[in-house]
Amino acid sequence: MGAWMSYELWSHTSRNLMHSFETEIEAIETARTYLAAGDVTSGSLAIVAYDEDDIPASSVSGAELAALVHDFELGRRSA
């Protein structure tokens, strides 16, 4: 059984938490929605993953976030 994780979407611009999620898919989908609307750029967002002890385990932003969202969109189209 894998470790439990939670995810947050942060704004680099305002330095505010935008949303919290129980799954990575929800975080990616929400980031995709913001990026598709043109409200923000991938460089102004970050998805931070927290482990079961609520310690930041990883984060993605910028080009890495753009690639993650792109791969997610490709997966949705082929499903």
All heavy atoms as a GROMACS GRO file, in nm:
protein
  602
    1MET      N    1   0.084  -0.117   0.000
    1MET     CA    2   0.000   0.000   0.000
    1MET      C    3   0.089   0.124   0.000
    1MET      O    4   0.183   0.134   0.077
    1MET     CB    5  -0.091  -0.002   0.122
    1MET     CG    6  -0.181   0.121   0.127
    1MET     SD    7  -0.246   0.148   0.292
    1MET     CE    8  -0.409   0.092   0.276
    2GLY      N    9   0.061   0.219  -0.088
    2GLY     CA   10   0.140   0.340  -0.099
    2GLY      C   11   0.110   0.439   0.012
    2GLY      O   12   0.007   0.432   0.078
    3ALA      N   13   0.202   0.530   0.033
    3ALA     CA   14   0.184   0.632   0.135
    3ALA      C   15   0.077   0.731   0.092
    3ALA      O   16   0.063   0.762  -0.025
    3ALA     CB   17   0.316   0.703   0.159
    4TRP      N   18   0.004   0.780   0.190
    4TRP     CA   19  -0.100   0.879   0.164
    4TRP      C   20  -0.034   1.012   0.132
    4TRP      O   21   0.065   1.051   0.195
    4TRP     CB   22  -0.189   0.893   0.288
    4TRP     CG   23  -0.299   0.990   0.267
    4TRP    CD1   24  -0.420   0.963   0.211
    4TRP    CD2   25  -0.301   1.128   0.300
    4TRP    NE1   26  -0.497   1.076   0.208
    4TRP    CE2   27  -0.426   1.180   0.263
    4TRP    CE3   28  -0.209   1.214   0.358
    4TRP    CZ2   29  -0.462   1.313   0.281
    4TRP    CZ3   30  -0.244   1.346   0.376
    4TRP    CH2   31  -0.370   1.394   0.338
    5MET      N   32  -0.085   1.083   0.034
    5MET     CA   33  -0.034   1.214  -0.005
    5MET      C   34  -0.150   1.311  -0.014
    5MET      O   35  -0.264   1.271  -0.038
    5MET     CB   36   0.036   1.207  -0.141
    5MET     CG   37   0.152   1.111  -0.151
    5MET     SD   38   0.300   1.167  -0.067
    5MET     CE   39   0.358   1.292  -0.180
    6SER      N   40  -0.121   1.439   0.001
    6SER     CA   41  -0.217   1.544  -0.028
    6SER      C   42  -0.146   1.646  -0.117
    6SER      O   43  -0.022   1.647  -0.126
    6SER     CB   44  -0.270   1.610   0.100
    6SER     OG   45  -0.166   1.675   0.169
    7TYR      N   46  -0.223   1.732  -0.182
    7TYR     CA   47  -0.167   1.823  -0.282
    7TYR      C   48  -0.226   1.961  -0.264
    7TYR      O   49  -0.342   1.976  -0.225
    7TYR     CB   50  -0.198   1.771  -0.424
    7TYR     CG   51  -0.141   1.634  -0.445
    7TYR    CD1   52  -0.211   1.520  -0.406
    7TYR    CD2   53  -0.014   1.618  -0.498
    7TYR    CE1   54  -0.157   1.393  -0.421
    7TYR    CE2   55   0.040   1.491  -0.514
    7TYR     CZ   56  -0.032   1.380  -0.476
    7TYR     OH   57   0.023   1.255  -0.489
    8GLU      N   58  -0.145   2.062  -0.292
    8GLU     CA   59  -0.191   2.200  -0.288
    8GLU      C   60  -0.146   2.273  -0.413
    8GLU      O   61  -0.037   2.247  -0.465
    8GLU     CB   62  -0.134   2.272  -0.166
    8GLU     CG   63  -0.185   2.218  -0.035
    8GLU     CD   64  -0.127   2.288   0.086
    8GLU    OE1   65  -0.025   2.360   0.074
    8GLU    OE2   66  -0.185   2.270   0.194
    9LEU      N   67  -0.230   2.364  -0.459
    9LEU     CA   68  -0.197   2.450  -0.572
    9LEU      C   69  -0.168   2.589  -0.514
    9LEU      O   70  -0.253   2.647  -0.445
    9LEU     CB   71  -0.312   2.456  -0.672
    9LEU     CG   72  -0.289   2.541  -0.797
    9LEU    CD1   73  -0.175   2.484  -0.881
    9LEU    CD2   74  -0.416   2.552  -0.879
   10TRP      N   75  -0.048   2.638  -0.541
   10TRP     CA   76  -0.003   2.767  -0.488
   10TRP      C   77   0.022   2.867  -0.600
   10TRP      O   78   0.063   2.829  -0.710
   10TRP     CB   79   0.128   2.749  -0.411
   10TRP     CG   80   0.110   2.688  -0.277
   10TRP    CD1   81   0.101   2.555  -0.247
   10TRP    CD2   82   0.098   2.757  -0.154
   10TRP    NE1   83   0.084   2.537  -0.114
   10TRP    CE2   84   0.081   2.660  -0.053
   10TRP    CE3   85   0.098   2.892  -0.118
   10TRP    CZ2   86   0.068   2.693   0.081
   10TRP    CZ3   87   0.084   2.923   0.016
   10TRP    CH2   88   0.069   2.826   0.113
   11SER      N   89   0.000   2.994  -0.570
   11SER     CA   90   0.034   3.103  -0.661
   11SER      C   91   0.168   3.160  -0.620
   11SER      O   92   0.185   3.204  -0.506
   11SER     CB   93  -0.072   3.214  -0.653
   11SER     OG   94  -0.025   3.332  -0.715
   12HIS      N   95   0.265   3.159  -0.713
   12HIS     CA   96   0.394   3.223  -0.686
   12HIS      C   97   0.377   3.374  -0.680
   12HIS      O   98   0.448   3.442  -0.606
   12HIS     CB   99   0.496   3.190  -0.795
   12HIS     CG  100   0.553   3.053  -0.786
   12HIS    ND1  101   0.622   3.007  -0.678
   12HIS    CD2  102   0.552   2.950  -0.875
   12HIS    CE1  103   0.662   2.883  -0.698
   12HIS    NE2  104   0.619   2.845  -0.817
   13THR      N  105   0.284   3.427  -0.759
   13THR     CA  106   0.264   3.571  -0.768
   13THR      C  107   0.214   3.629  -0.636
   13THR      O  108   0.271   3.723  -0.583
   13THR     CB  109   0.164   3.604  -0.882
   13THR    OG1  110   0.211   3.544  -1.002
   13THR    CG2  111   0.152   3.753  -0.902
   14SER      N  112   0.107   3.572  -0.584
   14SER     CA  113   0.049   3.624  -0.459
   14SER      C  114   0.104   3.554  -0.334
   14SER      O  115   0.081   3.601  -0.223
   14SER     CB  116  -0.103   3.608  -0.461
   14SER     OG  117  -0.138   3.471  -0.457
   15ARG      N  118   0.173   3.440  -0.356
   15ARG     CA  119   0.225   3.357  -0.248
   15ARG      C  120   0.112   3.304  -0.160
   15ARG      O  121   0.127   3.285  -0.040
   15ARG     CB  122   0.327   3.432  -0.164
   15ARG     CG  123   0.449   3.469  -0.243
   15ARG     CD  124   0.550   3.537  -0.160
   15ARG     NE  125   0.664   3.572  -0.245
   15ARG     CZ  126   0.777   3.616  -0.200
   15ARG    NH1  127   0.794   3.632  -0.071
   15ARG    NH2  128   0.874   3.644  -0.283
   16ASN      N  129  -0.003   3.281  -0.223
   16ASN     CA  130  -0.119   3.230  -0.152
   16ASN      C  131  -0.152   3.088  -0.196
   16ASN      O  132  -0.134   3.052  -0.312
   16ASN     CB  133  -0.242   3.317  -0.178
   16ASN     CG  134  -0.235   3.449  -0.107
   16ASN    OD1  135  -0.183   3.459   0.003
   16ASN    ND2  136  -0.288   3.552  -0.171
   17LEU      N  137  -0.207   3.014  -0.101
   17LEU     CA  138  -0.264   2.884  -0.131
   17LEU      C  139  -0.394   2.907  -0.209
   17LEU      O  140  -0.479   2.984  -0.166
   17LEU     CB  141  -0.293   2.808  -0.001
   17LEU     CG  142  -0.371   2.678  -0.013
   17LEU    CD1  143  -0.293   2.574  -0.091
   17LEU    CD2  144  -0.405   2.627   0.126
   18MET      N  145  -0.407   2.840  -0.323
   18MET     CA  146  -0.527   2.856  -0.405
   18MET      C  147  -0.629   2.745  -0.378
   18MET      O  148  -0.747   2.772  -0.369
   18MET     CB  149  -0.488   2.859  -0.553
   18MET     CG  150  -0.398   2.975  -0.588
   18MET     SD  151  -0.331   2.966  -0.755
   18MET     CE  152  -0.478   2.998  -0.852
   19HIS      N  153  -0.582   2.621  -0.367
   19HIS     CA  154  -0.670   2.505  -0.348
   19HIS      C  155  -0.592   2.392  -0.283
   19HIS      O  156  -0.472   2.380  -0.302
   19HIS     CB  157  -0.723   2.453  -0.483
   19HIS     CG  158  -0.799   2.553  -0.562
   19HIS    ND1  159  -0.928   2.586  -0.535
   19HIS    CD2  160  -0.762   2.628  -0.669
   19HIS    CE1  161  -0.970   2.677  -0.622
   19HIS    NE2  162  -0.870   2.704  -0.704
   20SER      N  163  -0.665   2.306  -0.212
   20SER     CA  164  -0.610   2.183  -0.156
   20SER      C  165  -0.683   2.064  -0.217
   20SER      O  166  -0.803   2.074  -0.246
   20SER     CB  167  -0.629   2.178  -0.004
   20SER     OG  168  -0.558   2.282   0.057
   21PHE      N  169  -0.612   1.952  -0.234
   21PHE     CA  170  -0.668   1.835  -0.301
   21PHE      C  171  -0.626   1.706  -0.233
   21PHE      O  172  -0.519   1.700  -0.174
   21PHE     CB  173  -0.621   1.828  -0.447
   21PHE     CG  174  -0.640   1.956  -0.522
   21PHE    CD1  175  -0.536   2.047  -0.534
   21PHE    CD2  176  -0.762   1.985  -0.581
   21PHE    CE1  177  -0.554   2.165  -0.603
   21PHE    CE2  178  -0.780   2.104  -0.650
   21PHE     CZ  179  -0.675   2.194  -0.662
   22GLU      N  180  -0.707   1.606  -0.249
   22GLU     CA  181  -0.672   1.473  -0.199
   22GLU      C  182  -0.598   1.391  -0.302
   22GLU      O  183  -0.530   1.295  -0.267
   22GLU     CB  184  -0.798   1.399  -0.154
   22GLU     CG  185  -0.860   1.461  -0.031
   22GLU     CD  186  -0.975   1.380   0.025
   22GLU    OE1  187  -0.992   1.262  -0.017
   22GLU    OE2  188  -1.048   1.433   0.108
   23THR      N  189  -0.609   1.428  -0.432
   23THR     CA  190  -0.541   1.352  -0.537
   23THR      C  191  -0.461   1.445  -0.627
   23THR      O  192  -0.493   1.562  -0.645
   23THR     CB  193  -0.640   1.273  -0.625
   23THR    OG1  194  -0.717   1.366  -0.703
   23THR    CG2  195  -0.732   1.185  -0.541
   24GLU      N  196  -0.358   1.386  -0.686
   24GLU     CA  197  -0.274   1.460  -0.780
   24GLU      C  198  -0.354   1.496  -0.904
   24GLU      O  199  -0.338   1.606  -0.960
   24GLU     CB  200  -0.152   1.378  -0.818
   24GLU     CG  201  -0.057   1.450  -0.910
   24GLU     CD  202   0.063   1.368  -0.946
   24GLU    OE1  203   0.052   1.243  -0.955
   24GLU    OE2  204   0.170   1.427  -0.968
   25ILE      N  205  -0.442   1.408  -0.947
   25ILE     CA  206  -0.524   1.433  -1.066
   25ILE      C  207  -0.608   1.560  -1.048
   25ILE      O  208  -0.617   1.642  -1.139
   25ILE     CB  209  -0.614   1.312  -1.098
   25ILE    CG1  210  -0.529   1.190  -1.132
   25ILE    CG2  211  -0.714   1.343  -1.209
   25ILE    CD1  212  -0.442   1.204  -1.254
   26GLU      N  213  -0.667   1.577  -0.932
   26GLU     CA  214  -0.746   1.697  -0.905
   26GLU      C  215  -0.660   1.823  -0.913
   26GLU      O  216  -0.702   1.924  -0.968
   26GLU     CB  217  -0.810   1.691  -0.766
   26GLU     CG  218  -0.917   1.587  -0.749
   26GLU     CD  219  -0.960   1.574  -0.605
   26GLU    OE1  220  -0.874   1.554  -0.516
   26GLU    OE2  221  -1.082   1.584  -0.581
   27ALA      N  222  -0.539   1.815  -0.859
   27ALA     CA  223  -0.448   1.930  -0.862
   27ALA      C  224  -0.408   1.964  -1.006
   27ALA      O  225  -0.409   2.081  -1.045
   27ALA     CB  226  -0.325   1.900  -0.778
   28ILE      N  227  -0.376   1.863  -1.084
   28ILE     CA  228  -0.336   1.885  -1.223
   28ILE      C  229  -0.453   1.941  -1.303
   28ILE      O  230  -0.437   2.035  -1.382
   28ILE     CB  231  -0.283   1.756  -1.287
   28ILE    CG1  232  -0.155   1.711  -1.217
   28ILE    CG2  233  -0.259   1.774  -1.437
   28ILE    CD1  234  -0.111   1.571  -1.252
   29GLU      N  235  -0.571   1.886  -1.284
   29GLU     CA  236  -0.690   1.933  -1.357
   29GLU      C  237  -0.718   2.080  -1.324
   29GLU      O  238  -0.750   2.159  -1.414
   29GLU     CB  239  -0.811   1.846  -1.323
   29GLU     CG  240  -0.940   1.892  -1.385
   29GLU     CD  241  -0.945   1.884  -1.536
   29GLU    OE1  242  -0.871   1.805  -1.596
   29GLU    OE2  243  -1.025   1.961  -1.596
   30THR      N  244  -0.706   2.118  -1.200
   30THR     CA  245  -0.731   2.257  -1.162
   30THR      C  246  -0.625   2.349  -1.221
   30THR      O  247  -0.657   2.456  -1.273
   30THR     CB  248  -0.739   2.271  -1.010
   30THR    OG1  249  -0.844   2.186  -0.962
   30THR    CG2  250  -0.768   2.414  -0.968
   31ALA      N  251  -0.500   2.308  -1.216
   31ALA     CA  252  -0.392   2.387  -1.278
   31ALA      C  253  -0.418   2.400  -1.428
   31ALA      O  254  -0.403   2.509  -1.485
   31ALA     CB  255  -0.257   2.323  -1.253
   32ARG      N  256  -0.461   2.292  -1.492
   32ARG     CA  257  -0.492   2.294  -1.635
   32ARG      C  258  -0.602   2.395  -1.665
   32ARG      O  259  -0.594   2.471  -1.760
   32ARG     CB  260  -0.534   2.156  -1.684
   32ARG     CG  261  -0.555   2.149  -1.836
   32ARG     CD  262  -0.640   2.031  -1.876
   32ARG     NE  263  -0.776   2.040  -1.825
   32ARG     CZ  264  -0.870   2.119  -1.876
   32ARG    NH1  265  -0.845   2.198  -1.978
   32ARG    NH2  266  -0.991   2.121  -1.824
   33THR      N  267  -0.703   2.398  -1.580
   33THR     CA  268  -0.814   2.492  -1.599
   33THR      C  269  -0.765   2.636  -1.594
   33THR      O  270  -0.801   2.718  -1.680
   33THR     CB  271  -0.923   2.468  -1.493
   33THR    OG1  272  -0.971   2.334  -1.506
   33THR    CG2  273  -1.039   2.565  -1.509
   34TYR      N  274  -0.684   2.669  -1.496
   34TYR     CA  275  -0.628   2.804  -1.487
   34TYR      C  276  -0.541   2.838  -1.608
   34TYR      O  277  -0.550   2.947  -1.664
   34TYR     CB  278  -0.545   2.821  -1.359
   34TYR     CG  279  -0.626   2.848  -1.236
   34TYR    CD1  280  -0.644   2.750  -1.140
   34TYR    CD2  281  -0.685   2.973  -1.214
   34TYR    CE1  282  -0.717   2.773  -1.025
   34TYR    CE2  283  -0.759   2.998  -1.100
   34TYR     CZ  284  -0.776   2.898  -1.006
   34TYR     OH  285  -0.848   2.923  -0.893
   35LEU      N  286  -0.455   2.743  -1.647
   35LEU     CA  287  -0.366   2.768  -1.761
   35LEU      C  288  -0.445   2.783  -1.891
   35LEU      O  289  -0.415   2.871  -1.972
   35LEU     CB  290  -0.262   2.656  -1.773
   35LEU     CG  291  -0.162   2.649  -1.658
   35LEU    CD1  292  -0.080   2.521  -1.668
   35LEU    CD2  293  -0.073   2.772  -1.656
   36ALA      N  294  -0.546   2.700  -1.912
   36ALA     CA  295  -0.626   2.706  -2.034
   36ALA      C  296  -0.703   2.838  -2.044
   36ALA      O  297  -0.722   2.891  -2.153
   36ALA     CB  298  -0.723   2.588  -2.040
   37ALA      N  299  -0.745   2.891  -1.930
   37ALA     CA  300  -0.819   3.017  -1.929
   37ALA      C  301  -0.727   3.136  -1.954
   37ALA      O  302  -0.775   3.246  -1.984
   37ALA     CB  303  -0.891   3.034  -1.796
   38GLY      N  304  -0.597   3.114  -1.945
   38GLY     CA  305  -0.502   3.222  -1.968
   38GLY      C  306  -0.489   3.317  -1.850
   38GLY      O  307  -0.430   3.423  -1.861
   39ASP      N  308  -0.544   3.276  -1.735
   39ASP     CA  309  -0.538   3.360  -1.615
   39ASP      C  310  -0.397   3.368  -1.556
   39ASP      O  311  -0.362   3.467  -1.493
   39ASP     CB  312  -0.633   3.306  -1.507
   39ASP     CG  313  -0.778   3.313  -1.548
   39ASP    OD1  314  -0.813   3.394  -1.635
   39ASP    OD2  315  -0.858   3.235  -1.493
   40VAL      N  316  -0.320   3.262  -1.576
   40VAL     CA  317  -0.186   3.252  -1.517
   40VAL      C  318  -0.094   3.179  -1.614
   40VAL      O  319  -0.140   3.120  -1.712
   40VAL     CB  320  -0.190   3.174  -1.383
   40VAL    CG1  321  -0.269   3.248  -1.277
   40VAL    CG2  322  -0.244   3.035  -1.402
   41THR      N  323   0.034   3.180  -1.584
   41THR     CA  324   0.132   3.102  -1.660
   41THR      C  325   0.180   2.988  -1.571
   41THR      O  326   0.165   2.993  -1.448
   41THR     CB  327   0.252   3.187  -1.702
   41THR    OG1  328   0.323   3.227  -1.584
   41THR    CG2  329   0.209   3.309  -1.782
   42SER      N  330   0.241   2.889  -1.630
   42SER     CA  331   0.292   2.775  -1.552
   42SER      C  332   0.401   2.819  -1.454
   42SER      O  333   0.421   2.756  -1.351
   42SER     CB  334   0.342   2.664  -1.642
   42SER     OG  335   0.447   2.711  -1.724
   43GLY      N  336   0.468   2.930  -1.486
   43GLY     CA  337   0.570   2.981  -1.395
   43GLY      C  338   0.515   3.050  -1.272
   43GLY      O  339   0.587   3.073  -1.175
   44SER      N  340   0.386   3.080  -1.275
   44SER     CA  341   0.326   3.148  -1.159
   44SER      C  342   0.248   3.052  -1.069
   44SER      O  343   0.190   3.095  -0.969
   44SER     CB  344   0.235   3.262  -1.205
   44SER     OG  345   0.124   3.213  -1.276
   45LEU      N  346   0.248   2.923  -1.103
   45LEU     CA  347   0.178   2.822  -1.023
   45LEU      C  348   0.276   2.716  -0.975
   45LEU      O  349   0.377   2.690  -1.039
   45LEU     CB  350   0.071   2.752  -1.106
   45LEU     CG  351  -0.048   2.832  -1.153
   45LEU    CD1  352  -0.139   2.743  -1.237
   45LEU    CD2  353  -0.125   2.889  -1.035
   46ALA      N  354   0.240   2.651  -0.866
   46ALA     CA  355   0.315   2.535  -0.818
   46ALA      C  356   0.218   2.436  -0.756
   46ALA      O  357   0.123   2.476  -0.687
   46ALA     CB  358   0.418   2.575  -0.714
   47ILE      N  359   0.240   2.308  -0.784
   47ILE     CA  360   0.169   2.202  -0.714
   47ILE      C  361   0.268   2.143  -0.615
   47ILE      O  362   0.376   2.099  -0.653
   47ILE     CB  363   0.118   2.093  -0.811
   47ILE    CG1  364   0.011   2.150  -0.905
   47ILE    CG2  365   0.063   1.974  -0.732
   47ILE    CD1  366  -0.036   2.051  -1.011
   48VAL      N  367   0.229   2.145  -0.488
   48VAL     CA  368   0.314   2.092  -0.381
   48VAL      C  369   0.248   1.966  -0.327
   48VAL      O  370   0.129   1.967  -0.295
   48VAL     CB  371   0.335   2.195  -0.268
   48VAL    CG1  372   0.424   2.138  -0.160
   48VAL    CG2  373   0.392   2.324  -0.324
   49ALA      N  374   0.325   1.857  -0.319
   49ALA     CA  375   0.277   1.731  -0.264
   49ALA      C  376   0.328   1.717  -0.122
   49ALA      O  377   0.446   1.744  -0.094
   49ALA     CB  378   0.326   1.614  -0.348
   50TYR      N  379   0.240   1.675  -0.032
   50TYR     CA  380   0.273   1.656   0.109
   50TYR      C  381   0.260   1.509   0.145
   50TYR      O  382   0.166   1.443   0.101
   50TYR     CB  383   0.179   1.738   0.198
   50TYR     CG  384   0.197   1.886   0.182
   50TYR    CD1  385   0.133   1.955   0.080
   50TYR    CD2  386   0.280   1.957   0.268
   50TYR    CE1  387   0.151   2.091   0.063
   50TYR    CE2  388   0.299   2.093   0.251
   50TYR     CZ  389   0.234   2.160   0.148
   50TYR     OH  390   0.253   2.295   0.132
   51ASP      N  391   0.351   1.460   0.228
   51ASP     CA  392   0.344   1.320   0.272
   51ASP      C  393   0.246   1.305   0.388
   51ASP      O  394   0.182   1.401   0.429
   51ASP     CB  395   0.482   1.265   0.305
   51ASP     CG  396   0.547   1.329   0.427
   51ASP    OD1  397   0.478   1.395   0.507
   51ASP    OD2  398   0.669   1.311   0.443
   52GLU      N  399   0.237   1.183   0.440
   52GLU     CA  400   0.138   1.155   0.545
   52GLU      C  401   0.165   1.233   0.674
   52GLU      O  402   0.077   1.248   0.758
   52GLU     CB  403   0.131   1.005   0.575
   52GLU     CG  404   0.258   0.946   0.631
   52GLU     CD  405   0.358   0.900   0.525
   52GLU    OE1  406   0.333   0.915   0.405
   52GLU    OE2  407   0.465   0.851   0.564
   53ASP      N  408   0.287   1.286   0.691
   53ASP     CA  409   0.320   1.368   0.807
   53ASP      C  410   0.302   1.516   0.779
   53ASP      O  411   0.345   1.600   0.858
   53ASP     CB  412   0.464   1.340   0.851
   53ASP     CG  413   0.484   1.199   0.901
   53ASP    OD1  414   0.391   1.147   0.968
   53ASP    OD2  415   0.589   1.140   0.871
   54ASP      N  416   0.242   1.549   0.664
   54ASP     CA  417   0.216   1.687   0.621
   54ASP      C  418   0.345   1.765   0.597
   54ASP      O  419   0.352   1.885   0.620
   54ASP     CB  420   0.126   1.758   0.721
   54ASP     CG  421   0.035   1.860   0.654
   54ASP    OD1  422   0.008   1.846   0.533
   54ASP    OD2  423  -0.008   1.954   0.723
   55ILE      N  424   0.448   1.693   0.552
   55ILE     CA  425   0.576   1.754   0.518
   55ILE      C  426   0.585   1.760   0.366
   55ILE      O  427   0.557   1.661   0.298
   55ILE     CB  428   0.692   1.671   0.576
   55ILE    CG1  429   0.684   1.671   0.728
   55ILE    CG2  430   0.827   1.724   0.528
   55ILE    CD1  431   0.781   1.578   0.796
   56PRO      N  432   0.624   1.877   0.309
   56PRO     CA  433   0.637   1.885   0.164
   56PRO      C  434   0.733   1.779   0.111
   56PRO      O  435   0.846   1.767   0.158
   56PRO     CB  436   0.692   2.026   0.139
   56PRO     CG  437   0.652   2.104   0.260
   56PRO     CD  438   0.657   2.005   0.374
   57ALA      N  439   0.684   1.699   0.016
   57ALA     CA  440   0.764   1.590  -0.040
   57ALA      C  441   0.818   1.625  -0.177
   57ALA      O  442   0.924   1.577  -0.216
   57ALA     CB  443   0.681   1.463  -0.046
   58SER      N  444   0.744   1.706  -0.252
   58SER     CA  445   0.788   1.746  -0.387
   58SER      C  446   0.704   1.864  -0.433
   58SER      O  447   0.599   1.893  -0.375
   58SER     CB  448   0.775   1.630  -0.486
   58SER     OG  449   0.638   1.597  -0.503
   59SER      N  450   0.751   1.929  -0.537
   59SER     CA  451   0.673   2.036  -0.599
   59SER      C  452   0.708   2.044  -0.747
   59SER      O  453   0.818   2.004  -0.787
   59SER     CB  454   0.698   2.170  -0.530
   59SER     OG  455   0.830   2.214  -0.551
   60VAL      N  456   0.613   2.092  -0.824
   60VAL     CA  457   0.635   2.117  -0.966
   60VAL      C  458   0.583   2.254  -1.001
   60VAL      O  459   0.480   2.298  -0.950
   60VAL     CB  460   0.570   2.010  -1.058
   60VAL    CG1  461   0.631   1.875  -1.038
   60VAL    CG2  462   0.421   2.003  -1.036
   61SER      N  463   0.656   2.323  -1.089
   61SER     CA  464   0.613   2.453  -1.139
   61SER      C  465   0.686   2.479  -1.270
   61SER      O  466   0.768   2.398  -1.314
   61SER     CB  467   0.644   2.564  -1.037
   61SER     OG  468   0.782   2.575  -1.014
   62GLY      N  469   0.654   2.589  -1.332
   62GLY     CA  470   0.721   2.629  -1.455
   62GLY      C  471   0.707   2.527  -1.566
   62GLY      O  472   0.600   2.470  -1.588
   63ALA      N  473   0.818   2.502  -1.636
   63ALA     CA  474   0.817   2.410  -1.750
   63ALA      C  475   0.777   2.269  -1.709
   63ALA      O  476   0.709   2.198  -1.784
   63ALA     CB  477   0.954   2.409  -1.817
   64GLU      N  478   0.816   2.228  -1.589
   64GLU     CA  479   0.780   2.094  -1.541
   64GLU      C  480   0.629   2.082  -1.521
   64GLU      O  481   0.568   1.981  -1.557
   64GLU     CB  482   0.854   2.065  -1.411
   64GLU     CG  483   0.838   1.924  -1.362
   64GLU     CD  484   0.916   1.897  -1.234
   64GLU    OE1  485   0.974   1.990  -1.174
   64GLU    OE2  486   0.916   1.779  -1.193
   65LEU      N  487   0.566   2.186  -1.468
   65LEU     CA  488   0.420   2.187  -1.452
   65LEU      C  489   0.352   2.189  -1.588
   65LEU      O  490   0.254   2.116  -1.611
   65LEU     CB  491   0.375   2.305  -1.367
   65LEU     CG  492   0.224   2.318  -1.346
   65LEU    CD1  493   0.166   2.194  -1.278
   65LEU    CD2  494   0.193   2.442  -1.265
   66ALA      N  495   0.401   2.270  -1.680
   66ALA     CA  496   0.344   2.275  -1.815
   66ALA      C  497   0.349   2.138  -1.881
   66ALA      O  498   0.252   2.094  -1.945
   66ALA     CB  499   0.417   2.379  -1.900
   67ALA      N  500   0.460   2.066  -1.866
   67ALA     CA  501   0.474   1.933  -1.924
   67ALA      C  502   0.378   1.834  -1.858
   67ALA      O  503   0.317   1.751  -1.925
   67ALA     CB  504   0.617   1.884  -1.912
   68LEU      N  505   0.362   1.844  -1.726
   68LEU     CA  506   0.270   1.757  -1.653
   68LEU      C  507   0.126   1.778  -1.700
   68LEU      O  508   0.053   1.682  -1.726
   68LEU     CB  509   0.283   1.784  -1.503
   68LEU     CG  510   0.206   1.695  -1.408
   68LEU    CD1  511   0.255   1.550  -1.417
   68LEU    CD2  512   0.222   1.747  -1.265
   69VAL      N  513   0.087   1.903  -1.714
   69VAL     CA  514  -0.048   1.936  -1.762
   69VAL      C  515  -0.066   1.887  -1.905
   69VAL      O  516  -0.169   1.828  -1.939
   69VAL     CB  517  -0.075   2.087  -1.751
   69VAL    CG1  518  -0.200   2.128  -1.828
   69VAL    CG2  519  -0.086   2.128  -1.604
   70HIS      N  520   0.036   1.906  -1.989
   70HIS     CA  521   0.028   1.860  -2.128
   70HIS      C  522   0.012   1.709  -2.135
   70HIS      O  523  -0.074   1.658  -2.209
   70HIS     CB  524   0.154   1.904  -2.204
   70HIS     CG  525   0.159   1.855  -2.344
   70HIS    ND1  526   0.081   1.908  -2.445
   70HIS    CD2  527   0.232   1.756  -2.401
   70HIS    CE1  528   0.106   1.843  -2.557
   70HIS    NE2  529   0.198   1.750  -2.533
   71ASP      N  530   0.091   1.636  -2.057
   71ASP     CA  531   0.081   1.490  -2.055
   71ASP      C  532  -0.057   1.446  -2.005
   71ASP      O  533  -0.115   1.350  -2.056
   71ASP     CB  534   0.190   1.428  -1.968
   71ASP     CG  535   0.329   1.443  -2.028
   71ASP    OD1  536   0.340   1.478  -2.147
   71ASP    OD2  537   0.426   1.420  -1.954
   72PHE      N  538  -0.111   1.517  -1.907
   72PHE     CA  539  -0.244   1.488  -1.854
   72PHE      C  540  -0.349   1.506  -1.964
   72PHE      O  541  -0.437   1.424  -1.982
   72PHE     CB  542  -0.273   1.578  -1.734
   72PHE     CG  543  -0.412   1.564  -1.681
   72PHE    CD1  544  -0.447   1.456  -1.602
   72PHE    CD2  545  -0.508   1.659  -1.707
   72PHE    CE1  546  -0.576   1.443  -1.551
   72PHE    CE2  547  -0.637   1.649  -1.657
   72PHE     CZ  548  -0.670   1.539  -1.579
   73GLU      N  549  -0.337   1.617  -2.039
   73GLU     CA  550  -0.433   1.643  -2.148
   73GLU      C  551  -0.425   1.535  -2.254
   73GLU      O  552  -0.526   1.489  -2.304
   73GLU     CB  553  -0.405   1.780  -2.210
   73GLU     CG  554  -0.445   1.896  -2.123
   73GLU     CD  555  -0.410   2.029  -2.183
   73GLU    OE1  556  -0.314   2.038  -2.265
   73GLU    OE2  557  -0.475   2.129  -2.146
   74LEU      N  558  -0.304   1.491  -2.289
   74LEU     CA  559  -0.289   1.384  -2.388
   74LEU      C  560  -0.354   1.257  -2.339
   74LEU      O  561  -0.420   1.186  -2.416
   74LEU     CB  562  -0.141   1.360  -2.419
   74LEU     CG  563  -0.070   1.468  -2.500
   74LEU    CD1  564   0.076   1.432  -2.516
   74LEU    CD2  565  -0.136   1.490  -2.633
   75GLY      N  566  -0.336   1.223  -2.213
   75GLY     CA  567  -0.396   1.105  -2.154
   75GLY      C  568  -0.547   1.110  -2.156
   75GLY      O  569  -0.614   1.011  -2.181
   76ARG      N  570  -0.602   1.228  -2.131
   76ARG     CA  571  -0.749   1.245  -2.133
   76ARG      C  572  -0.804   1.227  -2.274
   76ARG      O  573  -0.909   1.170  -2.292
   76ARG     CB  574  -0.788   1.383  -2.082
   76ARG     CG  575  -0.784   1.395  -1.933
   76ARG     CD  576  -0.826   1.532  -1.890
   76ARG     NE  577  -0.940   1.579  -1.969
   76ARG     CZ  578  -1.039   1.648  -1.922
   76ARG    NH1  579  -1.042   1.680  -1.797
   76ARG    NH2  580  -1.136   1.689  -2.000
   77ARG      N  581  -0.731   1.278  -2.373
   77ARG     CA  582  -0.778   1.268  -2.512
   77ARG      C  583  -0.774   1.126  -2.564
   77ARG      O  584  -0.855   1.087  -2.646
   77ARG     CB  585  -0.695   1.359  -2.602
   77ARG     CG  586  -0.732   1.503  -2.587
   77ARG     CD  587  -0.662   1.586  -2.692
   77ARG     NE  588  -0.627   1.712  -2.631
   77ARG     CZ  589  -0.513   1.772  -2.639
   77ARG    NH1  590  -0.415   1.718  -2.708
   77ARG    NH2  591  -0.490   1.885  -2.577
   78SER      N  592  -0.678   1.046  -2.516
   78SER     CA  593  -0.662   0.911  -2.567
   78SER      C  594  -0.746   0.810  -2.490
   78SER      O  595  -0.758   0.696  -2.530
   78SER     CB  596  -0.515   0.868  -2.565
   78SER     OG  597  -0.469   0.861  -2.432
   79ALA      N  598  -0.801   0.853  -2.377
   79ALA     CA  599  -0.882   0.761  -2.295
   79ALA      C  600  -1.022   0.743  -2.350
   79ALA      O  601  -1.074   0.818  -2.423
   79ALA     CB  602  -0.888   0.813  -2.151
   0.00000   0.00000   0.00000
